[in-house]
Amino acid sequence: MLLLAGGLAAVCWAQGAADVQGLVEKLYPKNTRLKEIRMGEIVQQLGIREGSRVADVGCGSGELSIILANVVGSSGRVFCEDISEGKPWGLAGARTNFKKQKLRNVETIHGAAADPKLAADSLDAVMIVNSYHEMPQYQAMLRHIREALKPGGRLVIMDNRANRTASRPREKQTNNHVLNVELAVGEVEAADLHVVHRDDAFIDNPDSESAHWLITAERR
């Protein structure tokens, strides 16, 4: 059961994948896209629980940050980072959504293209969902993310899988809003993060011809 006590999000249920998915259904009963993202399994890969500190990099209007805020509870903290400040699909929209949910354990951060501006050695986990391919300065972003993670902290990236364009140059792929998972794995490992889990078909929906991969990496 989800409780909102004194305006703070508090969780009193076990954080299994099914529990988180149930939370998504409760928060967004009419949002098919969010229900298909499989946030329960993403949360498991993040390794977060009540009291954790986690960043949602490229958070947009904050829908996924709201889910994370309910998972980490009032003793945890979620940092919703985006480079778009005053747009309804950016941090302005996120603040409005957090206010509607009466959440006090979420903080917005106006990041830069090469720096998410996260405090060093402060985070248990970082999540990037459908935003990594939008980061042309990915080397700098990954370096800063690694610096922000505590030792043993996790980075989870989910993004659009390249199919027919998988052999094209990186820029050609990202212009089509896709990225070959092999490229992403190489980039993450080059940033001195150790890949511990990879799912090339994390979401595979042939009816809509869409597919997403997921990789999990740790700071050692």
Number of C-alpha atoms within 10 A of each C-alpha: 10 14 13 15 10 11 14 19 24 24 19 12 11 13 19 14 17 14 15 24 22 17 20 23 15 11 16 15 12 10 11 10 9 17 18 12 18 17 21 21 16 22 22 14 22 22 17 22 21 20 16 20 23 30 30 24 25 25 27 24 24 27 18 19 27 23 20 30 29 27 29 23 25 23 14 21 23 27 23 31 28 26 19 20 18 11 12 14 15 21 25 17 19 28 19 14 17 21 12 9 15 15 22 17 23 26 16 21 21 17 18 14 14 17 17 23 16 19 12 13 14 16 26 24 29 25 27 18 20 17 18 24 24 16 15 14 14 19 15 16 21 24 17 19 27 27 17 23 26 17 15 15 23 29 29 23 25 24 26 24 24 21 14 8 16 17 12 13 11 17 13 14 20 20 11 12 17 24 29 23 22 10 11 20 19 12 15 23 14 13 18 15 24 18 18 11 12 16 13 17 13 19 19 14 12 8 6 7 8 13 18 22 22 24 22 23 26 24 21 13
